[in-house]
Amino acid sequence: MGRRRDADRISVRVDTGQAELAPDPDRPGGWTLLLDGAPQSHVDLSDPTHLEFEYVRRLAAATDLVAPAGTPLRVLHLGGGALTLPRYVAATRPGSVQRVVEVDGALVDLVRRELPWRPDPRLKVRVGDARAVLAAGRDAGYDVIVADVFAGSRTPARLTSVEFATEVARVLRPDGWYLANVADGPPLRYARGQVATVRELLPRACLVADAAVLRGRRYGNLVLVAGRQEPPVAALTRRAAGDWFPGRVLAGADLDRFSAGAPVVRDSDASDSTPPPPGIFSVRR
């Protein structure tokens, strides 16, 4: 198959902005979903285990390590995009029951039409508000909750508070795990606050990110893994170190120092996550 060009790009107005589906010139089945110019997802329709974005590989590594390989899980995905991680879980843990919550119904329709996922009656997508759906969830209903919610390029304030984390902890099983994509830049005030806030309810945690991001040198994605038992730090460290773009894991005393002094975020003072620097996405595929 020849290399695809910009002429193959699909641009559609959806409920939350201008969505674009850009073909990956290097992978015949690959597509990147952008919303108002910000990359949201990358999927490979021919290989759901191919994960282009490094933070998604870190989320996937966590889902690989929280239970024995191949064991089906009950997973709640807050934020849908192009369903990259749900497709991955369906492929690597057959039989998993997954619920995906996406606020943008027009975006769901676009992805279903142009980037259809493999039929699976256990994978259901619901159009709705992430926090409202979480609040309606039953106690201890999920093994894993994944939060990857962005309005444009920022996480809404209502998904950053201790009240939100309380609902997450309630809906998780006692041995369950919360995985969150946290985007931030220097001086990492938002990320430190999220670690402090989530650990109020789920105290055993670690943070996975590029070393330059963790040192506060540039904007990027940090993956928070939190639960009521010790996370698989050693295995996550090996996976992060062996990635195409090696990362680091903060845990234990290092994580304590990272979030030391950061105030717990409450609904009354919550704000949207840190906006990315201007032009950061202009050269990203």
C-alpha positions, 0 to 999 in steps of 0.5 A: 500500500502506498503512503497516505497523504493529507488528502485522506484526512477526515475533518468533522465538527463534533460536539466539543470542537473540530475533530480530525482523523489523520492517517498514519503515513507509516502504518497502513491501519494507523490513524490519529484523532485530533480535537481542535488540533490537539492529539487525542488518540492513535489507533491501528485498526489492524493491530490493537496492541500497537500503542503509538503514544507513550503515555498510553503505553504506560497505562497499558503497562499498568493494566498488564501488571495489575493482574495475571496475564490474560485474566479478564478484568472489569474496566471503566474508562472515563474518556473514550477518544478513539478507544485505544486502551479499550481495544488493547484490553479486549485484545490482551484480556479476552472476556474483559467487561469494559464500559467506556464513558465519552461526553461527545456523542458526535465523536463516538459516532465518528469513531464508530463509523470511521474507526470501528472497533472489533465487535465485542458484546462486553465492550459498551460505550456510553455517551455521558458525563464522566463524573455523573456516570461514576456517581451512579456506579455501584460500589466495588464494581470495577477492577480498574478505572482509567481516567483520560478525560480532556476538554480540548487539551485540559482535564475539567476541574470537576474530575480533579477533586477529592470528592471525585476521588472519593467516588472513584474509590467507592466504585473500585473493588478493594484490590482495584486500581485507579489509572490517570493520565495527568498532563502538566508542565513546570512547576508541576503544581497540578500534578503534585496536587493530583497525587496528594488528592488521590492518595487521600483515598487510594494511598498506595501509588506511583507516578510514571513519566519521562524524566524531563517531565518529572524534573519539571523541565517540559510539559508532558503526560504523567501516569498516576497508578493508585490503589489500596495495596502496593503497586507493581513498582519494580515491574513498571520500572522495567517496562518504563525503562525499556520503552521506546522513550524511556521513563522513570517511576516515582514511588515511596519516599520519592513520591512523598517528596514529590507531593510534599506540601501540595494541598488536597484539591476540593470541588470548591477550589478545583480548576482545569488542568494546566494548559499546554504551551502554545504550539506544542502540538504543531509538530506532533503527528 
